[in-house]
Amino acid sequence: MPASRAHYWFVGPALFLMFVILLLPIGIATVMSFTSYSLGNPGAEFVGLTNYEKIFTRSTYEKMFGATFRYVFVVVPLSVGLGLGAALLINSTRRFGDLYKTIYFLPVMAALIAMAIVWEFAFHPTIGIVNSTLERGCGTLLEAWSWYAHGCDRGFPLWLTDRDYAIWTVAFIGVWQGFGFNMVLYLAGLTSVPRELYQAAEMDGAKSAWDRFRLVTWPMLGPTTVFVVTISFIRSFQVFDTVEAFYPQGGGPSKSVYVMMFAIYEKAIQQNLMGIGAAITVVFLAFVMFLTLAQRWLVERRVHYT
């Protein structure tokens, strides 16, 4: 009796869509990255590894990698840590828990382009609330800090236009915008932790909140942490709208905020250099894939599954 092939009708559409939406565009971008293709030209010259050589040898792209990794390795740990902390605090709060959830989640729901304008005013060197608040500390014990004393004497930084501070300012906004999303994911994970485990841990001598977190909460949040870290890495590598809102004409002062997604947009869309844009896209996908697989392997080694 011939085997039934009904399962192909269930699996087939999903495989077809994965091929058309995911694999085919990646394949086209990979082929395009070896050419000098640009929109409007009837043909494209094969240039081999020239585009990749430019990416790994020219100073502009060196700044691109530096800005991208600075942003990612600041935003990911801080947004994950703050998200976990906010979730633990809200989970232990008996009153106004829903209000706190709404407040922390507002940056996720807000249009980031609109919020970027608000942040631009907040970081304004003369009328912004950030520098105005810092100036109120002048003449106090805070001036014992040399950086603060220098700011009181010569003025506090131009946060968005100083190449030494621009990427860190954008990363701060990324943390502010992302940790509320991680908080919601951790809150969902906390609901799956059985209360009986806390009672058993307390009977075994885990009296303090730190002991209960270390022995029960954190191990049980292992699968959630894997997912949160993975999503945070991907979202951080995809940062674009904040940079484009602050620096529409370039990657910030001295290309200090020239992240990979903005480089793809600049080369492929603004300058119509589709070949080099596709090469940056392939490198971008390779970095995301490598870091995602690496962190999943490292984190999952200590994950506790129920």
C-alpha positions, 0 to 999 in steps of 0.5 A: 500500500503506497504511503500517504503524501498528505503531509506535503500539502501541510509542509509544502506551503511553509517551505515555499514561503520560506524559500521565496521570502527568506532564502531567495532574497539572501541568494540574490543579495549574495550573487549581487555582492560580487558585482558592480550592479546599480539600479538603472544599468542594463548589466552588471560587471562581475568584480569578485571579492572587490566589494568585500575587500573594500569593506574590510580595508577602508577606514569608513567601514572600519568605523562602521564595524566599530560603531555597530559593535559599540552599540550592540555590546552596550544595548544588549546587556543593559536592556536585558539586565534592566528588563529582568530587574524591572520584571522582578520588581513588578512581579513582587509589587502588590499594587500598581503593577499594571501601571508600571507595566504600561509606563515601562512599555510606553517607549516600545509602543511609541513611534521612535522617530517622534521620540527621537525628536523629543530626545534631540530637544532633551540633549540640546546643549543650551535648552536641553533638560539634560545639560540644564540638570547637570548645570544645577550640580555645579558648585556642589560636591559633584565637582570633585569628579574631574569630568563634572568639574570640566563640564561646569568650567567649559560646558557639558558635552554636545551629546549628539554632535560630539564624536566622543559621545554620539554613539553612547548617546544613541546607545542610551536611547536604544536601552531606553527603547528596548528594555520595556520589551524585554521586561514583558518577555521576562514577566511572561517567563516568571509566570511559569515558575512554580510557587512550590519551588520557592517553598521547597527552596525556603525549606532547604535554607534559601531564606533571602531573596537573593538565594531564591533568585539564584537557586530558583528564579534564574535557572527557571528563566533560562529558556526565556533568557536565551530568547531575550538575548537572541531577540536583543542582539537582532534588534540591536544590529537592526538599529536604523531609524534613530540614526537616520532621525538624528543624522539624515545626511551621514553617520554622525560626527566623523562617522562615529554613529555609522552603523551597518543598517545605515551604511546599507541604506546609504550605499544601496539607496542613496548612492545606488551602489547596489553591489557594495550595499549587498556585500554589507548586507551579507556581512551583516547577516553573517555577523547576526547568524554567528553571534546568535548561534554563539550566544545560544550555544553558550547560554543553553549550556546552562539552561534548565528545562522543565 
